Amino acid sequence: MTAPTETQPHSSAGFGSLYAEIQQFYARHMQLLDGGAADEWAADFTEDASFSVPTVPAPVVGRDALAAAVRRTAESLASTGEQHRHWPGVFDVRPRRDGSVVVHSYTTVYASPRGGESRVHRVCTCTDVLVREDGRLLVRSREVIRDDLR
């Protein structure tokens, strides 16, 4: 897990704006993922970003590799007729003195088979390190831990 270093105290006005910005970031980010917009979703990561998830043996590194992984998943889901929806929430936002932000969250993934009933597919915790480049928040690293694999 990415260990936060030296978090800044929360100032009410500035922190509220940052928190709202982060919520909007994740709303758009997950909609891109669930819509199969691989390149647009990968553009929310730094060029050298790292994504660790227990379903692959090594972290996925870089935008191109991230986009390719999303394309493969989208193709697989399309072939089975299943739609996934990622629902992030319970954001614990911790600004760091270096300007990065550590975000701990819960994400529930819902699966909806064509013509069938939706179900909870996975429940995960997620730890992201966000940085700002050219005024935009980007994910520098992401670690996903599935509750069923703890």
N, CA, C and O atoms as a GROMACS GRO file, in nm:
protein
  600
    1MET      N    1   0.084  -0.117   0.000
    1MET     CA    2   0.000   0.000   0.000
    1MET      C    3   0.089   0.123   0.000
    1MET      O    4   0.196   0.122   0.060
    2THR      N    5   0.046   0.227  -0.066
    2THR     CA    6   0.119   0.352  -0.070
    2THR      C    7   0.103   0.421   0.064
    2THR      O    8  -0.009   0.450   0.106
    3ALA      N    9   0.214   0.449   0.132
    3ALA     CA   10   0.208   0.514   0.263
    3ALA      C   11   0.212   0.664   0.246
    3ALA      O   12   0.306   0.718   0.188
    4PRO      N   13   0.108   0.734   0.296
    4PRO     CA   14   0.109   0.879   0.287
    4PRO      C   15   0.220   0.938   0.374
    4PRO      O   16   0.250   0.886   0.481
    5THR      N   17   0.279   1.044   0.326
    5THR     CA   18   0.381   1.112   0.404
    5THR      C   19   0.340   1.256   0.427
    5THR      O   20   0.298   1.325   0.334
    6GLU      N   21   0.352   1.298   0.551
    6GLU     CA   22   0.329   1.436   0.589
    6GLU      C   23   0.206   1.498   0.524
    6GLU      O   24   0.218   1.577   0.429
    7THR      N   25   0.091   1.464   0.573
    7THR     CA   26  -0.031   1.525   0.520
    7THR      C   27  -0.049   1.663   0.579
    7THR      O   28  -0.008   1.691   0.691
    8GLN      N   29  -0.111   1.750   0.502
    8GLN     CA   30  -0.139   1.886   0.546
    8GLN      C   31  -0.268   1.888   0.625
    8GLN      O   32  -0.358   1.807   0.602
    9PRO      N   33  -0.278   1.982   0.719
    9PRO     CA   34  -0.406   1.999   0.787
    9PRO      C   35  -0.511   2.049   0.688
    9PRO      O   36  -0.478   2.119   0.592
   10HIS      N   37  -0.636   2.014   0.710
   10HIS     CA   38  -0.746   2.055   0.622
   10HIS      C   39  -0.786   2.198   0.655
   10HIS      O   40  -0.823   2.227   0.768
   11SER      N   41  -0.779   2.286   0.556
   11SER     CA   42  -0.837   2.420   0.574
   11SER      C   43  -0.977   2.413   0.516
   11SER      O   44  -0.996   2.357   0.408
   12SER      N   45  -1.074   2.467   0.584
   12SER     CA   46  -1.214   2.444   0.549
   12SER      C   47  -1.249   2.482   0.406
   12SER      O   48  -1.302   2.398   0.332
   13ALA      N   49  -1.222   2.603   0.364
   13ALA     CA   50  -1.263   2.647   0.229
   13ALA      C   51  -1.184   2.575   0.121
   13ALA      O   52  -1.242   2.521   0.027
   14GLY      N   53  -1.053   2.573   0.134
   14GLY     CA   54  -0.969   2.507   0.033
   14GLY      C   55  -0.993   2.358   0.027
   14GLY      O   56  -0.995   2.300  -0.082
   15PHE      N   57  -1.011   2.296   0.142
   15PHE     CA   58  -1.032   2.152   0.144
   15PHE      C   59  -1.167   2.116   0.082
   15PHE      O   60  -1.177   2.017   0.010
   16GLY      N   61  -1.270   2.194   0.110
   16GLY     CA   62  -1.402   2.166   0.053
   16GLY      C   63  -1.400   2.171  -0.099
   16GLY      O   64  -1.463   2.088  -0.165
   17SER      N   65  -1.328   2.267  -0.155
   17SER     CA   66  -1.316   2.277  -0.301
   17SER      C   67  -1.241   2.158  -0.358
   17SER      O   68  -1.281   2.102  -0.460
   18LEU      N   69  -1.132   2.119  -0.291
   18LEU     CA   70  -1.054   2.004  -0.337
   18LEU      C   71  -1.139   1.876  -0.330
   18LEU      O   72  -1.137   1.796  -0.423
   19TYR      N   73  -1.212   1.859  -0.222
   19TYR     CA   74  -1.295   1.740  -0.205
   19TYR      C   75  -1.400   1.731  -0.317
   19TYR      O   76  -1.421   1.624  -0.373
   20ALA      N   77  -1.464   1.842  -0.347
   20ALA     CA   78  -1.564   1.844  -0.455
   20ALA      C   79  -1.498   1.814  -0.590
   20ALA      O   80  -1.554   1.742  -0.672
   21GLU      N   81  -1.380   1.869  -0.613
   21GLU     CA   82  -1.308   1.843  -0.738
   21GLU      C   83  -1.274   1.695  -0.751
   21GLU      O   84  -1.284   1.637  -0.859
   22ILE      N   85  -1.234   1.634  -0.640
   22ILE     CA   86  -1.199   1.492  -0.642
   22ILE      C   87  -1.324   1.406  -0.667
   22ILE      O   88  -1.317   1.309  -0.742
   23GLN      N   89  -1.435   1.441  -0.606
   23GLN     CA   90  -1.559   1.366  -0.634
   23GLN      C   91  -1.596   1.375  -0.782
   23GLN      O   92  -1.635   1.274  -0.841
   24GLN      N   93  -1.585   1.492  -0.840
   24GLN     CA   94  -1.617   1.509  -0.982
   24GLN      C   95  -1.518   1.430  -1.069
   24GLN      O   96  -1.557   1.370  -1.169
   25PHE      N   97  -1.391   1.432  -1.030
   25PHE     CA   98  -1.290   1.356  -1.103
   25PHE      C   99  -1.330   1.208  -1.110
   25PHE      O  100  -1.331   1.148  -1.218
   26TYR      N  101  -1.363   1.150  -0.995
   26TYR     CA  102  -1.396   1.007  -0.993
   26TYR      C  103  -1.528   0.977  -1.064
   26TYR      O  104  -1.541   0.872  -1.126
   27ALA      N  105  -1.625   1.067  -1.057
   27ALA     CA  106  -1.751   1.046  -1.128
   27ALA      C  107  -1.725   1.032  -1.278
   27ALA      O  108  -1.773   0.938  -1.342
   28ARG      N  109  -1.649   1.124  -1.333
   28ARG     CA  110  -1.618   1.120  -1.476
   28ARG      C  111  -1.528   1.000  -1.509
   28ARG      O  112  -1.551   0.929  -1.607
   29HIS      N  113  -1.428   0.979  -1.426
   29HIS     CA  114  -1.329   0.872  -1.446
   29HIS      C  115  -1.397   0.735  -1.454
   29HIS      O  116  -1.365   0.655  -1.543
   30MET      N  117  -1.488   0.708  -1.364
   30MET     CA  118  -1.555   0.578  -1.363
   30MET      C  119  -1.655   0.565  -1.478
   30MET      O  120  -1.675   0.456  -1.530
   31GLN      N  121  -1.717   0.675  -1.517
   31GLN     CA  122  -1.807   0.669  -1.632
   31GLN      C  123  -1.730   0.640  -1.761
   31GLN      O  124  -1.778   0.567  -1.847
   32LEU      N  125  -1.611   0.695  -1.773
   32LEU     CA  126  -1.526   0.663  -1.889
   32LEU      C  127  -1.491   0.515  -1.889
   32LEU      O  128  -1.498   0.449  -1.993
   33LEU      N  129  -1.452   0.463  -1.773
   33LEU     CA  130  -1.416   0.322  -1.762
   33LEU      C  131  -1.533   0.232  -1.799
   33LEU      O  132  -1.519   0.142  -1.881
   34ASP      N  133  -1.648   0.258  -1.740
   34ASP     CA  134  -1.764   0.173  -1.764
   34ASP      C  135  -1.818   0.186  -1.906
   34ASP      O  136  -1.885   0.096  -1.956
   35GLY      N  137  -1.789   0.297  -1.971
   35GLY     CA  138  -1.831   0.316  -2.109
   35GLY      C  139  -1.732   0.263  -2.210
   35GLY      O  140  -1.755   0.270  -2.331
   36GLY      N  141  -1.620   0.208  -2.162
   36GLY     CA  142  -1.518   0.151  -2.251
   36GLY      C  143  -1.435   0.255  -2.324
   36GLY      O  144  -1.371   0.223  -2.424
   37ALA      N  145  -1.434   0.379  -2.274
   37ALA     CA  146  -1.355   0.487  -2.336
   37ALA      C  147  -1.210   0.476  -2.287
   37ALA      O  148  -1.165   0.553  -2.204
   38ALA      N  149  -1.140   0.378  -2.341
   38ALA     CA  150  -1.009   0.338  -2.291
   38ALA      C  151  -0.906   0.451  -2.293
   38ALA      O  152  -0.841   0.477  -2.192
   39ASP      N  153  -0.892   0.518  -2.407
   39ASP     CA  154  -0.790   0.622  -2.417
   39ASP      C  155  -0.822   0.742  -2.328
   39ASP      O  156  -0.732   0.798  -2.264
   40GLU      N  157  -0.948   0.780  -2.323
   40GLU     CA  158  -0.989   0.893  -2.239
   40GLU      C  159  -0.969   0.859  -2.092
   40GLU      O  160  -0.924   0.943  -2.014
   41TRP      N  161  -1.003   0.735  -2.052
   41TRP     CA  162  -0.984   0.691  -1.914
   41TRP      C  163  -0.835   0.690  -1.880
   41TRP      O  164  -0.796   0.739  -1.774
   42ALA      N  165  -0.753   0.635  -1.968
   42ALA     CA  166  -0.609   0.629  -1.943
   42ALA      C  167  -0.546   0.767  -1.936
   42ALA      O  168  -0.444   0.785  -1.870
   43ALA      N  169  -0.605   0.865  -2.003
   43ALA     CA  170  -0.554   1.003  -1.998
   43ALA      C  171  -0.571   1.065  -1.860
   43ALA      O  172  -0.513   1.171  -1.834
   44ASP      N  173  -0.648   1.002  -1.772
   44ASP     CA  174  -0.662   1.049  -1.634
   44ASP      C  175  -0.546   1.003  -1.546
   44ASP      O  176  -0.545   1.030  -1.426
   45PHE      N  177  -0.449   0.934  -1.605
   45PHE     CA  178  -0.331   0.887  -1.533
   45PHE      C  179  -0.208   0.963  -1.584
   45PHE      O  180  -0.208   1.013  -1.697
   46THR      N  181  -0.104   0.970  -1.501
   46THR     CA  182   0.022   1.027  -1.549
   46THR      C  183   0.079   0.931  -1.653
   46THR      O  184   0.041   0.814  -1.660
   47GLU      N  185   0.170   0.981  -1.733
   47GLU     CA  186   0.230   0.901  -1.840
   47GLU      C  187   0.293   0.773  -1.785
   47GLU      O  188   0.289   0.669  -1.850
   48ASP      N  189   0.351   0.781  -1.665
   48ASP     CA  190   0.422   0.667  -1.605
   48ASP      C  191   0.345   0.604  -1.489
   48ASP      O  192   0.405   0.540  -1.403
   49ALA      N  193   0.216   0.622  -1.485
   49ALA     CA  194   0.134   0.575  -1.372
   49ALA      C  195   0.145   0.424  -1.353
   49ALA      O  196   0.174   0.348  -1.446
   50SER      N  197   0.121   0.384  -1.229
   50SER     CA  198   0.122   0.243  -1.191
   50SER      C  199  -0.015   0.206  -1.135
   50SER      O  200  -0.071   0.279  -1.053
   51PHE      N  201  -0.068   0.091  -1.179
   51PHE     CA  202  -0.200   0.044  -1.136
   51PHE      C  203  -0.183  -0.100  -1.088
   51PHE      O  204  -0.153  -0.189  -1.167
   52SER      N  205  -0.202  -0.122  -0.958
   52SER     CA  206  -0.189  -0.256  -0.900
   52SER      C  207  -0.326  -0.309  -0.864
   52SER      O  208  -0.403  -0.245  -0.793
   53VAL      N  209  -0.356  -0.427  -0.916
   53VAL     CA  210  -0.484  -0.492  -0.890
   53VAL      C  211  -0.456  -0.642  -0.874
   53VAL      O  212  -0.371  -0.695  -0.946
   54PRO      N  213  -0.524  -0.710  -0.784
   54PRO     CA  214  -0.490  -0.850  -0.757
   54PRO      C  215  -0.518  -0.948  -0.870
   54PRO      O  216  -0.475  -1.063  -0.863
   55THR      N  217  -0.589  -0.906  -0.974
   55THR     CA  218  -0.620  -0.999  -1.083
   55THR      C  219  -0.508  -1.010  -1.186
   55THR      O  220  -0.516  -1.093  -1.277
   56VAL      N  221  -0.404  -0.927  -1.173
   56VAL     CA  222  -0.288  -0.939  -1.261
   56VAL      C  223  -0.163  -0.949  -1.174
   56VAL      O  224  -0.157  -0.889  -1.067
   57PRO      N  225  -0.062  -1.027  -1.219
   57PRO     CA  226   0.054  -1.056  -1.134
   57PRO      C  227   0.148  -0.938  -1.108
   57PRO      O  228   0.219  -0.938  -1.007
   58ALA      N  229   0.148  -0.840  -1.195
   58ALA     CA  230   0.238  -0.725  -1.178
   58ALA      C  231   0.161  -0.597  -1.207
   58ALA      O  232   0.062  -0.600  -1.281
   59PRO      N  233   0.205  -0.486  -1.150
   59PRO     CA  234   0.135  -0.360  -1.179
   59PRO      C  235   0.133  -0.329  -1.328
   59PRO      O  236   0.228  -0.358  -1.400
   60VAL      N  237   0.024  -0.269  -1.374
   60VAL     CA  238   0.014  -0.219  -1.510
   60VAL      C  239   0.075  -0.079  -1.506
   60VAL      O  240   0.036   0.003  -1.424
   61VAL      N  241   0.170  -0.052  -1.596
   61VAL     CA  242   0.243   0.075  -1.591
   61VAL      C  243   0.229   0.148  -1.724
   61VAL      O  244   0.253   0.091  -1.831
   62GLY      N  245   0.191   0.274  -1.716
   62GLY     CA  246   0.185   0.361  -1.832
   62GLY      C  247   0.048   0.368  -1.897
   62GLY      O  248  -0.030   0.273  -1.891
   63ARG      N  249   0.022   0.481  -1.958
   63ARG     CA  250  -0.110   0.505  -2.020
   63ARG      C  251  -0.144   0.404  -2.129
   63ARG      O  252  -0.257   0.356  -2.136
   64ASP      N  253  -0.047   0.372  -2.214
   64ASP     CA  254  -0.076   0.278  -2.324
   64ASP      C  255  -0.118   0.142  -2.271
   64ASP      O  256  -0.214   0.083  -2.321
   65ALA      N  257  -0.047   0.093  -2.170
   65ALA     CA  258  -0.080  -0.038  -2.112
   65ALA      C  259  -0.215  -0.032  -2.040
   65ALA      O  260  -0.292  -0.129  -2.045
   66LEU      N  261  -0.244   0.079  -1.974
   66LEU     CA  262  -0.374   0.094  -1.907
   66LEU      C  263  -0.488   0.094  -2.008
   66LEU      O  264  -0.589   0.028  -1.988
   67ALA      N  265  -0.472   0.169  -2.116
   67ALA     CA  266  -0.576   0.174  -2.220
   67ALA      C  267  -0.597   0.036  -2.282
   67ALA      O  268  -0.710  -0.004  -2.307
   68ALA      N  269  -0.488  -0.036  -2.307
   68ALA     CA  270  -0.500  -0.170  -2.365
   68ALA      C  271  -0.576  -0.263  -2.272
   68ALA      O  272  -0.657  -0.344  -2.318
   69ALA      N  273  -0.551  -0.253  -2.143
   69ALA     CA  274  -0.621  -0.338  -2.046
   69ALA      C  275  -0.771  -0.308  -2.045
   69ALA      O  276  -0.852  -0.400  -2.037
   70VAL      N  277  -0.807  -0.181  -2.053
   70VAL     CA  278  -0.949  -0.144  -2.055
   70VAL      C  279  -1.014  -0.194  -2.184
   70VAL      O  280  -1.128  -0.240  -2.181
   71ARG      N  281  -0.944  -0.184  -2.296
   71ARG     CA  282  -1.001  -0.234  -2.422
   71ARG      C  283  -1.027  -0.384  -2.414
   71ARG      O  284  -1.131  -0.432  -2.459
   72ARG      N  285  -0.932  -0.459  -2.357
   72ARG     CA  286  -0.951  -0.604  -2.343
   72ARG      C  287  -1.072  -0.636  -2.255
   72ARG      O  288  -1.153  -0.723  -2.287
   73THR      N  289  -1.084  -0.564  -2.144
   73THR     CA  290  -1.197  -0.587  -2.054
   73THR      C  291  -1.328  -0.551  -2.122
   73THR      O  292  -1.426  -0.625  -2.110
   74ALA      N  293  -1.332  -0.439  -2.192
   74ALA     CA  294  -1.455  -0.397  -2.262
   74ALA      C  295  -1.496  -0.500  -2.366
   74ALA      O  296  -1.614  -0.531  -2.380
   75GLU      N  297  -1.399  -0.555  -2.440
   75GLU     CA  298  -1.429  -0.657  -2.539
   75GLU      C  299  -1.483  -0.784  -2.474
   75GLU      O  300  -1.578  -0.845  -2.523
   76SER      N  301  -1.422  -0.822  -2.363
   76SER     CA  302  -1.466  -0.942  -2.292
   76SER      C  303  -1.609  -0.925  -2.239
   76SER      O  304  -1.692  -1.015  -2.252
   77LEU      N  305  -1.637  -0.809  -2.179
   77LEU     CA  306  -1.772  -0.784  -2.128
   77LEU      C  307  -1.874  -0.779  -2.241
   77LEU      O  308  -1.985  -0.831  -2.227
   78ALA      N  309  -1.837  -0.717  -2.351
   78ALA     CA  310  -1.929  -0.710  -2.466
   78ALA      C  311  -1.962  -0.850  -2.518
   78ALA      O  312  -2.076  -0.878  -2.555
   79SER      N  313  -1.862  -0.937  -2.520
   79SER     CA  314  -1.885  -1.073  -2.571
   79SER      C  315  -1.975  -1.154  -2.479
   79SER      O  316  -2.045  -1.245  -2.525
   80THR      N  317  -1.976  -1.122  -2.351
   80THR     CA  318  -2.063  -1.195  -2.257
   80THR      C  319  -2.195  -1.123  -2.234
   80THR      O  320  -2.285  -1.178  -2.170
   81GLY      N  321  -2.207  -1.001  -2.286
   81GLY     CA  322  -2.331  -0.926  -2.270
   81GLY      C  323  -2.350  -0.869  -2.130
   81GLY      O  324  -2.462  -0.849  -2.085
   82GLU      N  325  -2.239  -0.843  -2.062
   82GLU     CA  326  -2.248  -0.791  -1.925
   82GLU      C  327  -2.196  -0.647  -1.919
   82GLU      O  328  -2.097  -0.613  -1.984
   83GLN      N  329  -2.263  -0.565  -1.842
   83GLN     CA  330  -2.223  -0.426  -1.820
   83GLN      C  331  -2.176  -0.412  -1.676
   83GLN      O  332  -2.246  -0.454  -1.583
   84HIS      N  333  -2.059  -0.352  -1.657
   84HIS     CA  334  -2.011  -0.323  -1.522
   84HIS      C  335  -2.026  -0.174  -1.494
   84HIS      O  336  -2.009  -0.091  -1.583
   85ARG      N  337  -2.059  -0.142  -1.369
   85ARG     CA  338  -2.066  -0.004  -1.322
   85ARG      C  339  -1.986   0.004  -1.193
   85ARG      O  340  -2.015  -0.065  -1.095
   86HIS      N  341  -1.885   0.091  -1.193
   86HIS     CA  342  -1.803   0.115  -1.074
   86HIS      C  343  -1.865   0.229  -0.995
   86HIS      O  344  -1.892   0.336  -1.049
   87TRP      N  345  -1.887   0.206  -0.866
   87TRP     CA  346  -1.950   0.306  -0.780
   87TRP      C  347  -1.852   0.339  -0.667
   87TRP      O  348  -1.851   0.271  -0.564
   88PRO      N  349  -1.770   0.444  -0.685
   88PRO     CA  350  -1.675   0.482  -0.580
   88PRO      C  351  -1.742   0.571  -0.475
   88PRO      O  352  -1.839   0.640  -0.504
   89GLY      N  353  -1.688   0.567  -0.355
   89GLY     CA  354  -1.741   0.654  -0.251
   89GLY      C  355  -1.659   0.644  -0.124
   89GLY      O  356  -1.553   0.581  -0.122
   90VAL      N  357  -1.708   0.705  -0.019
   90VAL     CA  358  -1.643   0.709   0.112
   90VAL      C  359  -1.499   0.756   0.095
   90VAL      O  360  -1.405   0.688   0.135
   91PHE      N  361  -1.483   0.873   0.035
   91PHE     CA  362  -1.350   0.927   0.004
   91PHE      C  363  -1.284   0.984   0.128
   91PHE      O  364  -1.340   1.071   0.195
   92ASP      N  365  -1.165   0.936   0.158
   92ASP     CA  366  -1.080   0.992   0.263
   92ASP      C  367  -0.968   1.064   0.189
   92ASP      O  368  -0.876   1.000   0.136
   93VAL      N  369  -0.975   1.195   0.185
   93VAL     CA  370  -0.884   1.278   0.104
   93VAL      C  371  -0.777   1.336   0.194
   93VAL      O  372  -0.807   1.404   0.293
   94ARG      N  373  -0.650   1.310   0.161
   94ARG     CA  374  -0.539   1.356   0.243
   94ARG      C  375  -0.434   1.430   0.158
   94ARG      O  376  -0.348   1.367   0.097
   95PRO      N  377  -0.444   1.562   0.156
   95PRO     CA  378  -0.343   1.640   0.083
   95PRO      C  379  -0.206   1.623   0.149
   95PRO      O  380  -0.195   1.614   0.271
   96ARG      N  381  -0.102   1.618   0.067
   96ARG     CA  382   0.036   1.609   0.116
   96ARG      C  383   0.106   1.743   0.096
   96ARG      O  384   0.065   1.826   0.015
   97ARG      N  385   0.210   1.760   0.171
   97ARG     CA  386   0.287   1.885   0.162
   97ARG      C  387   0.351   1.904   0.025
   97ARG      O  388   0.375   2.017  -0.018
   98ASP      N  389   0.380   1.793  -0.046
   98ASP     CA  390   0.442   1.804  -0.178
   98ASP      C  391   0.341   1.838  -0.288
   98ASP      O  392   0.377   1.848  -0.406
   99GLY      N  393   0.214   1.857  -0.250
   99GLY     CA  394   0.111   1.893  -0.348
   99GLY      C  395   0.030   1.775  -0.399
   99GLY      O  396  -0.076   1.793  -0.459
  100SER      N  397   0.078   1.653  -0.376
  100SER     CA  398   0.000   1.536  -0.416
  100SER      C  399  -0.113   1.514  -0.315
  100SER      O  400  -0.114   1.575  -0.208
  101VAL      N  401  -0.206   1.428  -0.351
  101VAL     CA  402  -0.320   1.399  -0.264
  101VAL      C  403  -0.338   1.248  -0.261
  101VAL      O  404  -0.347   1.183  -0.365
  102VAL      N  405  -0.343   1.191  -0.141
  102VAL     CA  406  -0.374   1.049  -0.126
  102VAL      C  407  -0.524   1.038  -0.104
  102VAL      O  408  -0.581   1.106  -0.018
  103VAL      N  409  -0.588   0.951  -0.182
  103VAL     CA  410  -0.732   0.930  -0.170
  103VAL      C  411  -0.757   0.782  -0.143
  103VAL      O  412  -0.725   0.696  -0.226
  104HIS      N  413  -0.814   0.754  -0.027
  104HIS     CA  414  -0.859   0.618   0.006
  104HIS      C  415  -1.009   0.616  -0.018
  104HIS      O  416  -1.080   0.708   0.021
  105SER      N  417  -1.057   0.510  -0.083
  105SER     CA  418  -1.201   0.501  -0.110
  105SER      C  419  -1.245   0.356  -0.115
  105SER      O  420  -1.164   0.264  -0.120
  106TYR      N  421  -1.376   0.339  -0.112
  106TYR     CA  422  -1.438   0.210  -0.136
  106TYR      C  423  -1.498   0.216  -0.276
  106TYR      O  424  -1.551   0.319  -0.317
  107THR      N  425  -1.490   0.105  -0.347
  107THR     CA  426  -1.556   0.096  -0.477
  107THR      C  427  -1.634  -0.034  -0.483
  107THR      O  428  -1.580  -0.142  -0.458
  108THR      N  429  -1.760  -0.022  -0.516
  108THR     CA  430  -1.844  -0.138  -0.540
  108THR      C  431  -1.864  -0.149  -0.690
  108THR      O  432  -1.897  -0.051  -0.757
  109VAL      N  433  -1.842  -0.268  -0.743
  109VAL     CA  434  -1.861  -0.292  -0.886
  109VAL      C  435  -1.988  -0.374  -0.902
  109VAL      O  436  -2.000  -0.485  -0.849
  110TYR      N  437  -2.082  -0.318  -0.977
  110TYR     CA  438  -2.208  -0.387  -1.006
  110TYR      C  439  -2.197  -0.448  -1.145
  110TYR      O  440  -2.140  -0.389  -1.236
  111ALA      N  441  -2.253  -0.568  -1.160
  111ALA     CA  442  -2.256  -0.636  -1.290
  111ALA      C  443  -2.401  -0.657  -1.330
  111ALA      O  444  -2.483  -0.705  -1.251
  112SER      N  445  -2.432  -0.621  -1.453
  112SER     CA  446  -2.568  -0.635  -1.506
  112SER      C  447  -2.564  -0.714  -1.635
  112SER      O  448  -2.526  -0.660  -1.739
  113PRO      N  449  -2.603  -0.841  -1.630
  113PRO     CA  450  -2.609  -0.918  -1.754
  113PRO      C  451  -2.728  -0.873  -1.838
  113PRO      O  452  -2.833  -0.839  -1.785
  114ARG      N  453  -2.710  -0.874  -1.968
  114ARG     CA  454  -2.820  -0.836  -2.058
  114ARG      C  455  -2.941  -0.924  -2.028
  114ARG      O  456  -2.934  -1.046  -2.034
  115GLY      N  457  -3.053  -0.858  -1.995
  115GLY     CA  458  -3.176  -0.930  -1.968
  115GLY      C  459  -3.184  -0.994  -1.830
  115GLY      O  460  -3.283  -1.060  -1.798
  116GLY      N  461  -3.080  -0.974  -1.748
  116GLY     CA  462  -3.079  -1.037  -1.616
  116GLY      C  463  -3.080  -0.934  -1.504
  116GLY      O  464  -3.090  -0.814  -1.529
  117GLU      N  465  -3.070  -0.983  -1.383
  117GLU     CA  466  -3.070  -0.895  -1.267
  117GLU      C  467  -2.928  -0.849  -1.234
  117GLU      O  468  -2.832  -0.924  -1.245
  118SER      N  469  -2.918  -0.724  -1.193
  118SER     CA  470  -2.789  -0.670  -1.149
  118SER      C  471  -2.750  -0.733  -1.016
  118SER      O  472  -2.836  -0.771  -0.936
  119ARG      N  473  -2.619  -0.743  -0.995
  119ARG     CA  474  -2.567  -0.800  -0.871
  119ARG      C  475  -2.437  -0.728  -0.834
  119ARG      O  476  -2.375  -0.664  -0.919
  120VAL      N  477  -2.398  -0.740  -0.709
  120VAL     CA  478  -2.267  -0.689  -0.669
  120VAL      C  479  -2.163  -0.787  -0.721
  120VAL      O  480  -2.168  -0.907  -0.691
  121HIS      N  481  -2.070  -0.737  -0.799
  121HIS     CA  482  -1.964  -0.819  -0.857
  121HIS      C  483  -1.842  -0.823  -0.766
  121HIS      O  484  -1.787  -0.929  -0.738
  122ARG      N  485  -1.801  -0.704  -0.719
  122ARG     CA  486  -1.684  -0.693  -0.632
  122ARG      C  487  -1.699  -0.574  -0.539
  122ARG      O  488  -1.766  -0.476  -0.570
  123VAL      N  489  -1.634  -0.586  -0.424
  123VAL     CA  490  -1.621  -0.474  -0.332
  123VAL      C  491  -1.472  -0.459  -0.305
  123VAL      O  492  -1.404  -0.555  -0.269
  124CYS      N  493  -1.422  -0.337  -0.323
  124CYS     CA  494  -1.278  -0.312  -0.316
  124CYS      C  495  -1.247  -0.188  -0.233
  124CYS      O  496  -1.332  -0.101  -0.215
  125THR      N  497  -1.124  -0.183  -0.185
  125THR     CA  498  -1.070  -0.057  -0.136
  125THR      C  499  -0.971  -0.010  -0.241
  125THR      O  500  -0.909  -0.090  -0.310
  126CYS      N  501  -0.957   0.119  -0.250
  126CYS     CA  502  -0.870   0.177  -0.352
  126CYS      C  503  -0.787   0.288  -0.286
  126CYS      O  504  -0.841   0.371  -0.213
  127THR      N  505  -0.658   0.287  -0.313
  127THR     CA  506  -0.572   0.395  -0.267
  127THR      C  507  -0.505   0.455  -0.389
  127THR      O  508  -0.428   0.389  -0.458
  128ASP      N  509  -0.535   0.581  -0.414
  128ASP     CA  510  -0.476   0.655  -0.526
  128ASP      C  511  -0.386   0.765  -0.473
  128ASP      O  512  -0.410   0.822  -0.367
  129VAL      N  513  -0.282   0.793  -0.549
  129VAL     CA  514  -0.204   0.915  -0.530
  129VAL      C  515  -0.231   1.001  -0.652
  129VAL      O  516  -0.199   0.965  -0.764
  130LEU      N  517  -0.292   1.117  -0.627
  130LEU     CA  518  -0.324   1.212  -0.733
  130LEU      C  519  -0.222   1.324  -0.734
  130LEU      O  520  -0.176   1.370  -0.629
  131VAL      N  521  -0.187   1.369  -0.853
  131VAL     CA  522  -0.099   1.484  -0.871
  131VAL      C  523  -0.166   1.579  -0.969
  131VAL      O  524  -0.257   1.541  -1.042
  132ARG      N  525  -0.119   1.701  -0.969
  132ARG     CA  526  -0.175   1.800  -1.060
  132ARG      C  527  -0.072   1.828  -1.170
  132ARG      O  528   0.042   1.863  -1.142
  133GLU      N  529  -0.116   1.813  -1.295
  133GLU     CA  530  -0.032   1.847  -1.411
  133GLU      C  531  -0.112   1.940  -1.501
  133GLU      O  532  -0.224   1.907  -1.541
  134ASP      N  533  -0.056   2.054  -1.531
  134ASP     CA  534  -0.125   2.154  -1.614
  134ASP      C  535  -0.265   2.184  -1.561
  134ASP      O  536  -0.360   2.200  -1.638
  135GLY      N  537  -0.277   2.190  -1.429
  135GLY     CA  538  -0.403   2.224  -1.365
  135GLY      C  539  -0.501   2.110  -1.349
  135GLY      O  540  -0.606   2.127  -1.287
  136ARG      N  541  -0.470   1.992  -1.404
  136ARG     CA  542  -0.559   1.874  -1.400
  136ARG      C  543  -0.514   1.774  -1.296
  136ARG      O  544  -0.394   1.751  -1.278
  137LEU      N  545  -0.609   1.714  -1.227
  137LEU     CA  546  -0.576   1.602  -1.139
  137LEU      C  547  -0.553   1.477  -1.224
  137LEU      O  548  -0.630   1.447  -1.315
  138LEU      N  549  -0.446   1.405  -1.192
  138LEU     CA  550  -0.414   1.279  -1.259
  138LEU      C  551  -0.375   1.176  -1.154
  138LEU      O  552  -0.323   1.211  -1.048
  139VAL      N  553  -0.399   1.050  -1.184
  139VAL     CA  554  -0.360   0.941  -1.095
  139VAL      C  555  -0.214   0.905  -1.125
  139VAL      O  556  -0.180   0.869  -1.238
  140ARG      N  557  -0.128   0.914  -1.022
  140ARG     CA  558   0.011   0.870  -1.036
  140ARG      C  559   0.024   0.723  -1.001
  140ARG      O  560   0.102   0.649  -1.062
  141SER      N  561  -0.054   0.680  -0.901
  141SER     CA  562  -0.053   0.538  -0.865
  141SER      C  563  -0.188   0.500  -0.808
  141SER      O  564  -0.258   0.580  -0.746
  142ARG      N  565  -0.223   0.375  -0.832
  142ARG     CA  566  -0.350   0.320  -0.780
  142ARG      C  567  -0.323   0.179  -0.731
  142ARG      O  568  -0.260   0.098  -0.799
  143GLU      N  569  -0.373   0.150  -0.611
  143GLU     CA  570  -0.368   0.014  -0.558
  143GLU      C  571  -0.510  -0.027  -0.520
  143GLU      O  572  -0.577   0.040  -0.442
  144VAL      N  573  -0.555  -0.137  -0.578
  144VAL     CA  574  -0.689  -0.189  -0.553
  144VAL      C  575  -0.674  -0.319  -0.474
  144VAL      O  576  -0.593  -0.405  -0.507
  145ILE      N  577  -0.754  -0.330  -0.368
  145ILE     CA  578  -0.756  -0.452  -0.287
  145ILE      C  579  -0.900  -0.502  -0.284
  145ILE      O  580  -0.991  -0.430  -0.242
  146ARG      N  581  -0.920  -0.624  -0.327
  146ARG     CA  582  -1.054  -0.684  -0.327
  146ARG      C  583  -1.083  -0.744  -0.191
  146ARG      O  584  -0.999  -0.813  -0.133
  147ASP      N  585  -1.203  -0.718  -0.139
  147ASP     CA  586  -1.242  -0.770  -0.008
  147ASP      C  587  -1.243  -0.923  -0.006
  147ASP      O  588  -1.207  -0.983   0.095
  148ASP      N  589  -1.283  -0.986  -0.116
  148ASP     CA  590  -1.292  -1.132  -0.119
  148ASP      C  591  -1.157  -1.201  -0.124
  148ASP      O  592  -1.150  -1.322  -0.108
  149LEU      N  593  -1.049  -1.126  -0.147
  149LEU     CA  594  -0.916  -1.186  -0.155
  149LEU      C  595  -0.828  -1.149  -0.036
  149LEU      O  596  -0.708  -1.176  -0.038
  150ARG      N  597  -0.885  -1.089   0.066
  150ARG     CA  598  -0.806  -1.051   0.185
  150ARG      C  599  -0.772  -1.172   0.266
  150ARG      O  600  -0.706  -1.161   0.369
   0.00000   0.00000   0.00000
